Amino acid sequence: MSDTFKPTARMASNAKKGLKLREEFGRGGTDVGVRRAEQLAAQKELTADDVTSMHSYFARHKVDKDGKAHAWGSDTDPSAGYIAWLLWGGDDGKEWADRNAKESD
């Protein structure tokens, strides 16, 4: 078992997209989400606690995909939930966090 976990290039790309959309539309994510996106975008190694935090985020926020304000997956009118999801690595980040959270147990 590893003490640290390296984010994938796809997670980094999703985080960068989330930061761009947040800047452009002025919505989505918290300061914590922005810090996570900056870590992911730089592909900085994350701790087991970071992985657990990501796993918890995705478990709590999967309901955001059902939101009706703006559009999930849109680059022209994205929902705040979609932007936040991207900040945490998007669907790739969720799969990665789920997989690595099990490994760190």
Residue frames relative to the residue before (quaternion, step in Angstrom):
aa qw qx qy qz dx dy dz
M 1.0000 0.0000 0.0000 0.0000 0.00 0.00 0.00
S 0.3956 -0.7332 0.5152 0.2011 3.53 -0.99 0.90
D 0.4385 -0.6703 0.5303 0.2780 3.56 -1.22 0.58
T 0.7738 0.1784 -0.1089 0.5979 3.55 1.23 -0.48
F 0.2481 -0.7642 0.5876 0.0956 3.52 -1.27 0.56
K 0.2633 -0.7826 0.5480 0.1341 3.58 -0.80 1.02
P 0.4161 -0.7028 0.5210 0.2477 3.59 -0.78 1.04
T 0.4924 -0.6633 0.4853 0.2865 3.55 -1.18 0.61
A 0.6576 -0.4983 0.3921 0.4069 3.55 -1.32 0.28
R 0.6418 0.5215 -0.3318 0.4539 3.61 1.01 -0.71
M 0.6180 0.5185 -0.3414 0.4823 3.59 1.06 -0.69
A 0.6393 0.5261 -0.3173 0.4623 3.58 0.98 -0.87
S 0.6556 0.5145 -0.3039 0.4617 3.57 0.95 -0.89
N 0.6468 0.5093 -0.3135 0.4733 3.59 0.98 -0.84
A 0.6534 0.5138 -0.3151 0.4581 3.59 0.93 -0.88
K 0.6455 0.5119 -0.3185 0.4689 3.60 0.97 -0.84
K 0.6393 0.5132 -0.3213 0.4740 3.58 1.00 -0.81
G 0.6437 0.5252 -0.3162 0.4581 3.58 0.97 -0.84
L 0.6480 0.5071 -0.3156 0.4725 3.59 0.97 -0.84
K 0.6468 0.5183 -0.3115 0.4647 3.60 1.00 -0.84
L 0.6847 0.4770 -0.2871 0.4704 3.59 0.87 -0.94
R 0.6208 0.5386 -0.3405 0.4566 3.59 1.03 -0.75
E 0.6532 0.5058 -0.2995 0.4772 3.55 0.97 -0.89
E 0.6961 0.4956 -0.2704 0.4434 3.57 0.87 -0.97
F 0.8117 0.2936 -0.1313 0.4875 3.60 0.85 -0.95
G 0.3980 -0.7619 0.4457 0.2501 3.60 1.25 -0.11
R 0.6912 0.4008 -0.2972 0.5227 3.58 1.06 0.68
G 0.6908 0.5035 -0.3574 0.3763 3.51 -1.35 0.27
G 0.8495 0.1676 -0.1446 0.4790 3.51 -0.86 1.04
T 0.3522 -0.6930 0.5958 0.2021 3.47 -1.39 0.36
D 0.7053 -0.4057 0.3330 0.4766 3.56 -1.27 -0.08
V 0.6154 0.5385 -0.3409 0.4637 3.59 1.08 -0.72
G 0.6607 0.5070 -0.2994 0.4657 3.58 0.95 -0.86
V 0.6350 0.5156 -0.3282 0.4724 3.58 1.04 -0.76
R 0.6471 0.5049 -0.3245 0.4701 3.60 0.94 -0.81
R 0.6355 0.5119 -0.3323 0.4730 3.59 0.99 -0.80
A 0.6482 0.5206 -0.3215 0.4532 3.60 0.94 -0.88
E 0.6419 0.5176 -0.3284 0.4607 3.58 0.98 -0.78
Q 0.6265 0.5186 -0.3310 0.4786 3.61 1.05 -0.76
L 0.6920 0.4837 -0.2797 0.4570 3.55 0.84 -1.01
A 0.6468 0.5360 -0.3226 0.4362 3.58 0.92 -0.91
A 0.7059 0.4244 -0.2440 0.5119 3.58 1.09 -0.74
Q 0.3341 -0.7670 0.4671 0.2862 3.57 1.37 -0.13
K 0.2047 0.7781 -0.5523 0.2183 3.54 0.99 0.96
E 0.5280 -0.6266 0.4637 0.3371 3.55 -1.05 0.74
L 0.2550 -0.7705 0.5745 0.1062 3.53 -1.04 0.91
T 0.4688 -0.6660 0.5071 0.2820 3.54 -1.20 0.58
A 0.6743 -0.4553 0.3776 0.4422 3.56 -1.31 0.12
D 0.6217 0.5335 -0.3398 0.4619 3.61 1.06 -0.69
D 0.6239 0.5275 -0.3340 0.4700 3.59 1.05 -0.75
V 0.6476 0.5183 -0.3115 0.4636 3.57 0.96 -0.91
T 0.6471 0.5124 -0.3103 0.4716 3.57 0.96 -0.87
S 0.6382 0.5269 -0.3154 0.4643 3.58 1.00 -0.83
M 0.6550 0.4997 -0.3070 0.4764 3.58 0.97 -0.84
H 0.6342 0.5305 -0.3246 0.4593 3.57 0.93 -0.91
S 0.6677 0.4958 -0.2921 0.4722 3.60 0.95 -0.89
Y 0.6157 0.5493 -0.3462 0.4465 3.59 0.98 -0.85
F 0.7065 0.4691 -0.2799 0.4500 3.57 0.72 -1.05
A 0.6277 0.5321 -0.3428 0.4531 3.61 1.02 -0.73
R 0.6927 0.4748 -0.2748 0.4682 3.60 0.98 -0.83
H 0.8009 0.3763 -0.1508 0.4407 3.57 0.95 -0.86
K 0.3872 0.7218 -0.5020 0.2779 3.60 1.17 0.18
V 0.5792 0.5876 -0.3697 0.4274 3.62 1.19 -0.46
D 0.5364 0.6384 -0.4013 0.3790 3.61 1.21 -0.41
K 0.5645 0.6081 -0.3860 0.4033 3.57 1.17 -0.47
D 0.6808 0.4923 -0.2761 0.4667 3.59 1.23 -0.48
G 0.4108 0.7395 -0.4535 0.2806 3.60 1.28 -0.01
K 0.3535 -0.7598 0.5151 0.1799 3.57 -1.13 0.68
A 0.5876 0.5565 -0.3870 0.4418 3.62 1.21 -0.27
H 0.8119 0.0223 -0.0885 0.5766 3.56 -0.66 1.15
A 0.5224 -0.6757 0.4396 0.2780 3.61 -1.18 -0.17
W 0.4262 -0.6619 0.5552 0.2683 3.54 -1.02 0.87
G 0.8262 0.2367 -0.1789 0.4789 3.57 -0.87 0.94
S 0.5543 0.6239 -0.3916 0.3875 3.60 1.25 -0.07
D 0.3047 -0.7302 0.5810 0.1909 3.54 -1.11 0.74
T 0.7031 0.4556 -0.2605 0.4797 3.59 1.26 -0.30
D 0.7856 0.0396 -0.0369 0.6164 3.62 1.23 -0.37
P 0.0622 0.8559 -0.5108 0.0517 3.59 0.72 1.07
S 0.4755 -0.6391 0.5194 0.3094 3.52 -1.15 0.66
A 0.6197 -0.5355 0.4200 0.3909 3.55 -1.25 0.48
G 0.6364 0.5429 -0.3224 0.4432 3.58 1.03 -0.77
Y 0.6395 0.5183 -0.3192 0.4696 3.57 1.02 -0.79
I 0.6468 0.5078 -0.3201 0.4704 3.58 0.92 -0.87
A 0.6605 0.5036 -0.3101 0.4625 3.58 0.87 -0.93
W 0.6235 0.5497 -0.3280 0.4489 3.59 0.98 -0.88
L 0.6587 0.5017 -0.2995 0.4741 3.56 0.97 -0.88
L 0.6085 0.5683 -0.3541 0.4260 3.59 1.01 -0.78
W 0.7173 0.4175 -0.2326 0.5070 3.57 1.11 -0.70
G 0.7047 -0.4865 0.2550 0.4491 3.60 1.23 0.31
G 0.4472 -0.7205 0.4363 0.3010 3.59 1.27 0.06
D 0.7905 -0.2791 0.2198 0.4989 3.56 -1.26 -0.39
D 0.6116 0.5421 -0.3482 0.4591 3.59 1.09 -0.68
G 0.6486 0.5165 -0.3072 0.4671 3.57 1.03 -0.80
K 0.6301 0.5312 -0.3342 0.4573 3.58 1.02 -0.78
E 0.6745 0.4903 -0.2986 0.4643 3.58 0.82 -0.98
W 0.6500 0.5208 -0.2994 0.4654 3.57 0.99 -0.89
A 0.6758 0.4890 -0.2899 0.4692 3.59 0.88 -0.97
D 0.6357 0.5256 -0.3320 0.4575 3.60 0.95 -0.84
R 0.6812 0.4975 -0.2792 0.4588 3.55 0.89 -0.98
N 0.7372 0.4284 -0.2343 0.4671 3.58 0.86 -0.97
A 0.5719 0.5674 -0.3897 0.4463 3.59 1.15 -0.45
K 0.6318 0.5172 -0.3240 0.4779 3.57 1.05 -0.75
E 0.6538 0.5248 -0.3074 0.4501 3.59 1.00 -0.84
S 0.7211 0.4544 -0.2536 0.4574 3.58 1.00 -0.80
D 0.4932 0.6591 -0.4285 0.3725 3.62 1.27 -0.09
